[in-house]
Amino acid sequence: MHRRDLGSHGITCNDVRAEVGAGRWSAWGRHTVAVGTESSVHVSVPRSSHLRPQDGVTLPRHAAAAS
Protein backbone atom coordinates (compact mmCIF):
# COMPACT_ATOMS: atom_id res chain seq x y z
CA MET A 1 0.00 0.00 0.00
CA HIS A 2 1.34 3.42 -0.87
CA ARG A 3 2.22 5.54 2.15
CA ARG A 4 0.22 8.45 0.70
CA ASP A 5 -2.89 6.24 0.75
CA LEU A 6 -2.22 5.30 4.37
CA GLY A 7 -1.95 9.01 5.20
CA SER A 8 -5.34 9.68 3.63
CA HIS A 9 -6.75 7.21 6.17
CA GLY A 10 -5.12 9.02 9.09
CA ILE A 11 -2.03 6.80 9.44
CA THR A 12 1.01 8.99 10.14
CA CYS A 13 4.67 8.48 9.28
CA ASN A 14 5.29 7.59 12.91
CA ASP A 15 2.52 4.96 12.76
CA VAL A 16 4.14 3.40 9.67
CA ARG A 17 7.58 3.50 11.30
CA ALA A 18 6.20 1.76 14.41
CA GLU A 19 4.44 -0.98 12.43
CA VAL A 20 7.51 -1.64 10.25
CA GLY A 21 9.77 -1.58 13.33
CA ALA A 22 7.52 -4.09 15.09
CA GLY A 23 7.65 -6.41 12.07
CA ARG A 24 3.90 -6.28 11.38
CA TRP A 25 4.43 -4.43 8.07
CA SER A 26 7.34 -4.55 5.62
CA ALA A 27 8.92 -1.64 3.75
CA TRP A 28 8.74 -2.18 -0.02
CA GLY A 29 10.73 0.85 -1.07
CA ARG A 30 10.62 4.48 0.01
CA HIS A 31 6.90 5.06 -0.49
CA THR A 32 5.26 1.65 -0.22
CA VAL A 33 4.68 -0.80 2.61
CA ALA A 34 3.32 -4.34 2.59
CA VAL A 35 0.43 -4.57 5.02
CA GLY A 36 -0.51 -8.05 6.18
CA THR A 37 1.12 -11.42 5.96
CA GLU A 38 1.16 -12.27 2.25
CA SER A 39 4.54 -13.40 1.00
CA SER A 40 3.87 -12.13 -2.53
CA VAL A 41 2.81 -8.71 -3.74
CA HIS A 42 1.59 -8.00 -7.27
CA VAL A 43 2.55 -4.55 -8.48
CA SER A 44 1.76 -2.30 -11.39
CA VAL A 45 4.62 -0.14 -12.64
CA PRO A 46 4.94 2.46 -15.40
CA ARG A 47 6.87 1.20 -18.43
CA SER A 48 9.53 3.89 -17.92
CA SER A 49 10.32 2.81 -14.32
CA HIS A 50 13.76 1.56 -13.32
CA LEU A 51 13.05 -1.82 -11.74
CA ARG A 52 14.99 -3.30 -8.85
CA PRO A 53 14.35 -6.91 -7.84
CA GLN A 54 12.48 -7.37 -4.54
CA ASP A 55 11.96 -10.71 -2.84
CA GLY A 56 8.31 -11.71 -3.09
CA VAL A 57 7.42 -9.15 -5.78
CA THR A 58 5.83 -10.37 -8.99
CA LEU A 59 6.24 -7.95 -11.88
CA PRO A 60 3.73 -7.70 -14.73
CA ARG A 61 4.84 -9.49 -17.89
CA HIS A 62 5.61 -6.26 -19.78
CA ALA A 63 7.77 -5.01 -16.87
CA ALA A 64 9.64 -8.31 -16.49
CA ALA A 65 10.38 -8.41 -20.24
CA ALA A 66 11.72 -4.84 -20.21
CA SER A 67 14.18 -5.32 -17.35
C-alpha positions in Angstrom: 0.0 0.0 0.0 1.3 3.4 -0.9 2.2 5.5 2.2 0.2 8.5 0.7 -2.9 6.2 0.8 -2.2 5.3 4.4 -2.0 9.0 5.2 -5.3 9.7 3.6 -6.7 7.2 6.2 -5.1 9.0 9.1 -2.0 6.8 9.4 1.0 9.0 10.1 4.7 8.5 9.3 5.3 7.6 12.9 2.5 5.0 12.8 4.1 3.4 9.7 7.6 3.5 11.3 6.2 1.8 14.4 4.4 -1.0 12.4 7.5 -1.6 10.2 9.8 -1.6 13.3 7.5 -4.1 15.1 7.7 -6.4 12.1 3.9 -6.3 11.4 4.4 -4.4 8.1 7.3 -4.5 5.6 8.9 -1.6 3.7 8.7 -2.2 0.0 10.7 0.8 -1.1 10.6 4.5 0.0 6.9 5.1 -0.5 5.3 1.6 -0.2 4.7 -0.8 2.6 3.3 -4.3 2.6 0.4 -4.6 5.0 -0.5 -8.0 6.2 1.1 -11.4 6.0 1.2 -12.3 2.2 4.5 -13.4 1.0 3.9 -12.1 -2.5 2.8 -8.7 -3.7 1.6 -8.0 -7.3 2.6 -4.5 -8.5 1.8 -2.3 -11.4 4.6 -0.1 -12.6 4.9 2.5 -15.4 6.9 1.2 -18.4 9.5 3.9 -17.9 10.3 2.8 -14.3 13.8 1.6 -13.3 13.0 -1.8 -11.7 15.0 -3.3 -8.9 14.4 -6.9 -7.8 12.5 -7.4 -4.5 12.0 -10.7 -2.8 8.3 -11.7 -3.1 7.4 -9.1 -5.8 5.8 -10.4 -9.0 6.2 -7.9 -11.9 3.7 -7.7 -14.7 4.8 -9.5 -17.9 5.6 -6.3 -19.8 7.8 -5.0 -16.9 9.6 -8.3 -16.5 10.4 -8.4 -20.2 11.7 -4.8 -20.2 14.2 -5.3 -17.3 
